[in-house]
Amino acid sequence: MSAAVAAIVLAAGASRRLGQPKQLLVHAGETLLARAIRLACEAGATPVLAVLGANSEIICASVALDPAISVINERWQQGISTSIHAGLKTLDAVARNAVGALLLNCDQLRLSADHLRALIQTFTAQSEPSIVASAYAGVHGVPAVFPRCAFPFLRALSGDKGARALLLHPPCPVLAVPFLGGEVDIDEPEDLTRLQ
């Protein structure tokens, strides 16, 4: 059995531009947060951590997070980097044997378990530590798998700088897996039509 790749679902934001918690929006019969957790589990990530912050009480009461481990980021207002930090801290506590961490958001509507599985399989097939990122709209972005040797660089991110900032100046080789439609997400009220 190959070493485990964990997943960290980043879902702590307040969705200010949207005007409602995007984690609770429903797409194809399930909330975006529950969907992201399910896809990560189906792709073979273990454990799966869900980092919550804004509206965490409402979200926890509305979404069955099992089998994910919920992580509350008390510093969510200081930017997405703090959610990455909170996820990595919990990961070190619950799965020190994980060789990498798959970082993903919950609002990429074209995301599939097959794509996440391809990221993980490409990552585990490498003979040296490498980052495996999604390629879409001319950029490398999340979902992406980071090897443990990249964790200190993720911990060094600050403010609203997320994993994409590290992909611009990576500490190790980056491999890209095409993700058609990866740029399709939910940020503004007009994006809600994409949920249909």
N, C-alpha and C positions, 0 to 999 in steps of 0.2 A: 504494500500500500504506500502511495506517495505521501510526502509530508503535506500537512494541511495548509490551505490558503484560507484565511479568514475574510469576512466581508464587513465593511463598515458603511452602513447606510447613513448618509448625512441628511438629517431631517429636522434640524433645530431652528431654521429660519422662521421669521414672522410673516413672510409672504406679504410685505407691506404694499407692494405695487399691485398685487392681486386683490387685496382687501379681504381675504379669508384664508384660513389655513390650507395650503395646497396639499398637505399630507392627507387631508380628509376628503379631497375631491374623489369622485367615483369615476372610474374608467373600466368599461367592460365588466361591470358588476362588482368591482372591489376598489377599496381606497388605494390611492397611489402609494401610500406607505406600505400597506399590506401586500400590494403587488410587488414592490421592490424587494421586500423580505422573501416572498415566495420565489421570485426569480433567482435570487442569490442562493437560496436553499436548493432549488432544482438544479442549479449549475454546479453544485457540489461544494460550495464554500462552507467552512465550518471553523469556528462558530460564526454566527451572523449577529452583529451588533447594530442596534438602531439608536443613533444619537439624537436625542430630543432636546428641545429648549423652550422656545416660545410655545405657548398653549399646550405644554406637555401634559397637564392634568386632563384636559379635554381629549387630547389624542389618546392617552392611555385608557381613558374610559370608553373610547369609541372604537379603537382598533385592537383586535386580538394580536398581540405582538409575538406570541409563541410561534415558532421556537426561538425567535430572536431574543437576545439579551438587551434590555433597554438600558441606556446610558443617559443620564440627565446632565446636560452641559449648562451649569449655572452661569457661565460667562458668554452665552450665545450672542448677546448684544455686541460683543467685541469682534464679531466676524467669524467667518467659516473656519478660519485657522484654528479657533478654539474648539470647534467640534471635532476636527481631525485630532487635535491633542487629546481630547477627552476619550475618543475612540481608541487611540493607541495606548493610553494609560490603562484602560479596562482590558484591552487585548493582552497587555503584558501580565495582567493579574490572572486572566482566565485561560490563556492559551500561549504560554511562553514557547511552545514548540512550533507555532505557526511560522512558516517560512516566508510568508508574504501577506499583504493586506490588499484586498480589492476595495477601492473606494468608489462609491456610486451615490448618485442623487436619486430622489424618488419621482422626478417629474419628466423623465425622458420617455415619451409615449411609445417610441418605436423599439424600446429595449426588449430583448428576449433572453430567455435562459440560454438559448443556443449561443448568443453573442458572449454572454458572461462565461459560459463554458469554454468557448474558444480562447478568451483572454487567459483563463486559468490554465488550460492545457498548453498554450503557447509559453506561458510563464514557467510551468514545471518542466517543460522540455529543454530549457536552456541549461547549458553546462556552466555558465557563469551568471552571477546576479544581474538581472536585467529588469527594466520597467517595461510592462506591456500595456500600451495605451490604446484607446479607441481613436480612429481617424475619421473625421467628418468635417465638412465645410472648410477644408484646407488647414485644419489644426489638429493637434493631438490633445485629447482631453479625457475626461472621465466618461464612463467607467475605465479605471486603470488599476493594474496590479503593481504594487511596489514591494520590492524585496526588503527584508529586514535591515539590510545595510543602508537603505534609504530613509529609514524611520527617523534618524537624527535630523535629516534635512527637512522632513515633514514637520518635525517638532519645532524647527527654527522658523517656520512660516509665521507671519503675524498679521493681525487685522483681518481684512476681508480677502487676503490672498489665499486662494485654495490650491489644490494639487496642480492645476494647470500652470501656475507660476513656476513650480518645480520642473515641470516638463519642458519649459523654455530653457532651463539651465540644469539639465539632469546630472546627477552624480555617477551615473552608470549608463550603459547603452539602453536606448529606447527602441522597442519593436512596436510596430503599429498593426492593429487589426481593423480593417475597414468596418465602419458602422454606418450603414445607409440610414439617413434620417436622424442621426445623433443630435443634430442641432434643434430638433423639434422638441420644445419643452413648454412648460406652463409658467409664465411670469406675469403677464398682463391680463386684465379681464377679457380682452378680445381673443386671447388664446384659449378660452374655455370652449370655444366652438370645436376645438380639436378633440375634445373628450367624447364627442358624439360618435 
